[in-house]
């Protein structure tokens, strides 16, 4: 008798539920709203336009793993060089790891600083904050695979047919009231 088939273990970013827990969102709806917010979407759009779209159809690796990206980010920011943190970087000789480093830097910095950010008020080491944003990047990258685009296209979007957000979700989509 053959051994029982093993159930495939999902990576954290492959499940909206697991990812929302890992990023400490109240619900998957909150996570999806964050993905569509100004705290994620504009930075993702730049990365996708400037790097991923240009790699479509090419074989080979499109970037690096988190350790390579963090190393490149540290090297690029060392001594005040601001290769990735500048608003208008010179991308002439950039590769995948460089684009990933810039995206990771922007996501961590914006989400730490903004009251509605996924990292706001989190008292974790920088490496943990980077790991969390890396999971979000992996989610969006994973969703781009042609085998998932058609069968999962609605999963990460919010439409009028979805349940309305809970009271805690509005902080992600509406500005905070001025005291």
N, C-alpha and C positions, 0 to 999 in steps of 0.2 A: 504494500500500500504506500503510495507517495506521501511525503510529508504535507501537512496542511499548508495551503497558500498563505503567505504572510500578507497582511494588510499593509498597503503602502502608507508610509508615514508622511503626512503633509508638512511642508515647511511652514513656519509661522505666517509668512506673507501670502501663502496660497489660500488661506482662510480669512475672510473678512472678520469673522468672529474672533479668531485668535489674534489677528493683527490689532483689532480695536482694543482688546484686553491688554496686549503688550504695550500699546501706545497710551493706555489709560484713558480711552474714550468711554463715554457712558453707553454707547451703542454703535452698531455698524452704521446706522444712519448718520450719526455724528462724524464718524470717520469719513464716510462718503462726502459729507458736506465740507469737511476739511480738505479733502482731495480737490474739490472744486473751488475752494476759496483762494483769495489772494495770498494766502500763506503757503500755498503749494503750487497751484496751477500755473502761474506765470513763469516760475522758475523751471518747472517741468517742460513747459512749452518751448522755452529757449533751448534746453538740453535736447529735446526731441528734434526740434527743427535744425539745430546746428550740428548735431552729431548722429543721433539714431536714424533720422530720415536719410542721411547721406550714406549710411551703412546698409540700408535695405538691399537685400539680394547678394550682399558680399558674404563670403564664408569667413570663418574665424571668429576669434573673440572680439567683442565690441568694447571691452574695457577691462577693469581689474576687479579684484576682490576688495573687501573693505580695508584690509591691512595695507594693500598697495596704495589705495586712494588716500588713506589717512597719512601715510608716509609722504606721498607726493604733496598733499595739502600742507603738511608741516614744513617741508622743504621750500615750498612756494611762498609761504608766509613768513619764513624765518628772516630775521634782520630787517623787518619792515618792507620786504619786497612787494607784498600785496598782489601777487600774481593772480590769485583767485578771489580775493575779497574786494577788489576794485569794481566799481560799477561798469566800467568800460574796458574789460581786459583785451589784451592783444592775443588773438587766438590763431595767428598765422601758422604756428608749428604745433598746435595742440593735437593730442591723440585722445582716445577714449578715457583714459585715467584722468587727464586734465579736465575734461568736461565733467566727469563725475566728481572730481574734487571741487570744482566751482559750484556745482549743484549742491553737494553736501554742505559746503560752507554756507551758502545762502539759506538753505533750509534750516540748518541749526541756528544760525544767527537771528533770522527773522522770527522763528518759532520760539526762541528764548526771550526775545525782546517784546513781542506783542502779547497783550493780555489774553487774546484769543488763541494764541499759539499752542501747538501740541506740547511744547516743552516749557511753557511759561510756568515759573515757580517750582520747577522740578529741581530738587537738590541732589542731582546725580553727577558723577564725574563726566567730563567732556566725552570720554570714550563711550560711555553708555548713551549719551544723547546722540552721538554720531551713529551708534549701532541702531538706535530706534529710527532715525531718519533713513538709514540705509535699508531697513526693512520696508519702509514706504517706497523708496526708489525701486527696490526689487519687485514690489507688488505691481507697480505701474509698468515696469519693464516686462515682467512675466505676462501681464495682460495683453501686451502687444504681439505675442506669438500668434501666427496666423491660425493655429489650431484652436486658440481660445477666443479670438476676436469675434467670431460669429456666434459661438455658443454661449458666451458669457458677456455679451456686449452691454446688457442693462445692469449687471450686478454692481458696478462701481458708480452708477449715476443715480441721481435723485430726480424723480419726475413728479408731476402733480398727482399722479395716481398713487404714489407712495403715502404711507401714513404721515401725518404732520409730525414734525419734530417735537420731542418732549421739551418742557420748559428749559432744561439744561442745555438743549441743543441750540437754542437761539443765540447763545453767546458766540457761536461759530459763524453765524451768518448776518448778524445785526451788530451795528456798533454799540459799544457799551454806553449807557446813559452818562451824561456829565453831571457829577454831583453838585 
